[in-house]
């Protein structure tokens, strides 16, 4: 059986129609009502014809004439204004129906972020509430420029979907909206880095609570938000309502990729401050598109934090281009880090190829 939608006429009675009915019932002309209220006849006529709203002052003037309270008249006015505004919003959503389909609606249904319906009016209202905006023009003003204002390297043929990206970031914002967090403290964050580095040898289930606590004590909220279709993103670093946030996706990655990406985000906070936003994707930039200076600095910070440059150079020099699993494992143990991080650094340094049997030393995280 097809579900019937409630009847919603495209017309509506305004308070002037009700006032006209009262005039008929009292056999009173507009001129007489103007005389009784002290208002100009033109004002009465404009209210009756819906060209002017009924004000609280006018409602008080009508109260003793028709034996209806001012609240009665204002309720009629408010009801009309409310229905008119909702009808305008319905028209606004209808104009954007095709564009709304660019959002990951099915995935949002599955996560409980949108109601389970195909009715685009209902979805449109829910999307406005999800983003905390009044119109979709506001989305285009607030969210559409975001991919251009954050740092994101991607192949030209695979740019991130602004709609999917905005949903992923907004989901993170909503997660931290009511969380308590002290102000960002760069000194405390620097002091926690050695402790965080020790977590690289643990599984996510073991290290995650400690990682959250250590970062939160330094004024950084670390959160996990599953990614969306057509959105290949590792992390984002941003400020929201005075809170500093590092948002990580659930994209499966190797141990070295996860920790390099995490310390890359921390590098942005310590090197470039908390006012800017940064987005890191896993799509490799074309060789003729070098990283921005800030991205290169964050990369260097992550690399030397995980393995000091001097130690890495000595290991490469002493290995003499012969890298064995036992030697790599021994060096990782000396450094107090996971063995995958050593392999990743060797690959970054082009000491070993990315396709190598040593990749067997790399475990993957499902964070």
Secondary structure by P-SEA (a helix, b strand, c coil): ccccccccccccccaaaaaaaaaaaacccaaaaaaaacccaaaaaaaaaccccccaaaaaaacccccccaaaaaaaaaaaaaaaaaaaaaaaaaaacccccccaaaaaaaaccccccccaaaaaaaaaaaaccccaaaaaacccccccccbbbbcccccccaaaaaaaaaaaaaaacccccccccaaaaaaaaaaaaaaccccccccaaaaaaaaaaacbbbbbbbbcccccccccccccccccccccccccccaaaaaaaaaaaaaaaacccccbbbbbbcccccccccccaaaaaaaaaaaaaaccaaaaaaaaaaacccccaaaaaaaaaaacccaaaaaaaaaaaccccccccccccbbbbcc
